[in-house]
Amino acid sequence: GAGVSQTPSNKVTEKGKYVELRCDPISGHTALYWYRQSLGQGPEFLIYFQGTGAADDSGLPNDRFFAVRPEGSVSTLKIQRTERGDSAVYLCASSLNGGGNTGELFFGEGSRLTVL
Amino acid sequence: QQQVKQSPQSLIVQKGGISIINCAYENTAFDYFPWYQQFPGKGPALLIAIRPDVSEKKEGRFTISFNKSAKQFSLHIMDSQPGDSATYFCAATHMNTGNQFYFGTGTSLTVIP
């Protein structure tokens, strides 16, 4: 596709449930990032993939959060035992070779997660 | 700890006026400072960026001023237009060793016709 695609655009779930958020990056972009944006805040780093491997997962808040990118393209962010505090917009971004080379992140429109 | 501090939180400017948003950082290892623009319901999009080897970068109506010694940088929007109404985020990263982009808390800009 022309840009970064994220699905679903909106997800409402109950506390304790499991959710998956999907990101389809720009074709050919090897670097993929997940960010979380709470209301009125800037994007907060969660995890960075270079190819299939998680090069930096230091932003994941706890072990309920996990992300995969098995074939080096599409990525899935997985949240177990969701809590109300997980409610936020989850943004995915991709970059041609990683922020260290081009500096530009291309963001998707985000998946808005609401945990009731 | 907020790596990048941004102000003001919101800004209202008359059409044709100058919008100024300020950011400050602590980590002297940062060497790439982009500004992102975000419209409601959309993801942030790169607007303009600067490296610390220059003090100013201009692209159209948008200018970044960079003060390395003060560890501050700012975005100036000249001849502000209603279409510029959006949320603006400054960010910082270390290009070679880091892949985390640290974002400010955002400035909501409203340009009044």
Boltz contact constraints between the chains, C-beta under 6 A:
constraints:
  - contact:
      token1: [A, 41]
      token2: [B, 105]
      max_distance: 6.0
  - contact:
      token1: [A, 42]
      token2: [B, 89]
      max_distance: 6.0
  - contact:
      token1: [A, 42]
      token2: [B, 103]
      max_distance: 6.0
  - contact:
      token1: [A, 42]
      token2: [B, 104]
      max_distance: 6.0
  - contact:
      token1: [A, 42]
      token2: [B, 105]
      max_distance: 6.0
  - contact:
      token1: [A, 42]
      token2: [B, 106]
      max_distance: 6.0
  - contact:
      token1: [A, 43]
      token2: [B, 103]
      max_distance: 6.0
  - contact:
      token1: [A, 45]
      token2: [B, 100]
      max_distance: 6.0
  - contact:
      token1: [A, 48]
      token2: [B, 99]
      max_distance: 6.0
  - contact:
      token1: [A, 56]
      token2: [B, 99]
      max_distance: 6.0
  - contact:
      token1: [A, 91]
      token2: [B, 43]
      max_distance: 6.0
  - contact:
      token1: [A, 98]
      token2: [B, 99]
      max_distance: 6.0
  - contact:
      token1: [A, 99]
      token2: [B, 93]
      max_distance: 6.0
  - contact:
      token1: [A, 99]
      token2: [B, 99]
      max_distance: 6.0
  - contact:
      token1: [A, 100]
      token2: [B, 95]
      max_distance: 6.0
  - contact:
      token1: [A, 100]
      token2: [B, 96]
      max_distance: 6.0
  - contact:
      token1: [A, 103]
      token2: [B, 32]
      max_distance: 6.0
  - contact:
      token1: [A, 104]
      token2: [B, 46]
      max_distance: 6.0
  - contact:
      token1: [A, 107]
      token2: [B, 43]
      max_distance: 6.0
  - contact:
      token1: [A, 107]
      token2: [B, 44]
      max_distance: 6.0
  - contact:
      token1: [A, 108]
      token2: [B, 43]
      max_distance: 6.0
  - contact:
      token1: [A, 109]
      token2: [B, 42]
      max_distance: 6.0
  - contact:
      token1: [A, 109]
      token2: [B, 43]
      max_distance: 6.0
  - contact:
      token1: [A, 110]
      token2: [B, 43]
      max_distance: 6.0
